[in-house]
Amino acid sequence: MREVDLDVFAAELAQGAFTIDVREPDEYAAGHVPGARTAPLSELGTHLAALPADRPVYVICASGNRSAWAAEHLENAGFHAISVAGGTSGWARTGRPVVRGTAARAA
């Protein structure tokens, strides 16, 4: 499982990186990275069919712990998954924008 820091992730996101947020729905609604799709860790298996097999899947959570676990499991399932170190908390702490409310699910 590969991990990237927030600066690398920000550059990839600006280029259209496919991103899933594995936090629970209430956490996601409270603030998420723009463009991140919700795919709660507790439901991750139900979202596999909606994930791209031909490009990296960036995985973010609150701090990087759940995303690392999810990315490892996605790698084992054949995806090119990359965990975002620092997570949404780090993203917000660096002054980057967050979106509040619900949005499209990964699946």
N, C-alpha and C positions, 0 to 999 in steps of 0.2 A: 504494500500500500504506500502510495506516495503522498506527501504532504507539502503544501505551499504556504508561504506567509501571505499576509493581507495585501501587500504591495503587488505581488505576482498575481494574486487572485483578482485584484482590482483591474489590472491590465487585461487579464483574460476575460473578465466580465465585460469590459468595454468593447471587446471583440466578439461578444455574443456567446460566452461560455454557457453551457447548459448546467444549471445549478439546482440542486434540491436541498431543502431545509428539513432536517430530520427531527426538529423539535416538535413538541406537542402543539395542537392547534391553538391553544390559548397563548402560548409563547410566540408562535408565528404571528398571530393577529396583533400582539402587542408591539411588534416591530421586526421587520425582516429586510434583508438585502433586496434592493429593487431587482425584479426579474426572477428571484428564487421561487421555485415551485415547492409547495408543501408536500412532504412525503414522510409523515411521522414514523419514527423508528419502530414503533409498535405495529405499524402497518406496512413496513418496507417491502415485504414479500409480495404484497398485492400491487405494488407499483412497478415491478420489474419489467413487465411488458411495455410500459410507456417510456422506458429509459432508452436512449440511443446506444446502439451497439457500435456505431461507426465513429464516435468521437468521445472525448473525455466527459465524465460526469463529475462535477465539483460538488462536494458534500459539505454542508455547513450546519452547525448547531449553535449552542450558546458560547462554548469556549473551545471546542476542538476534541473533547473526549468522545461524545456520541458519534460525531462525524468520522473520527478515526475508526471506531468499531464498525460503523456502517460501510465505510469505504473498503475496509478489509473484507467484509462479507460480500460486497458487490464485486470486488476483484475475484473472489473465489467463485462467483457466479458467472465470470467471464467478461465483466465490464472493466473499462479503464477508469477507475474511480480515484479521485484525488481529494483528500481531506483538507479543509481550510483551517490552518492553525489560528487560534485566537477567536475564531467564531464571530457570531453576530455581536457579541459584547465588545470584542476588540474593534470590530468594524465601526460601531457607533462611537466608541471612545476616541477614535482617530478623527472624528468629525465627518465621517462619510454618511451619506443619506440612508435613512431607513424608511420603509413604507409601513404604515399601520393598516390593520384590517385584514380581511381575508382576500384571497386571490385564487387563481386556478391551481388545482391539485396536479401533481405529477402525472397521475393517471385519470 
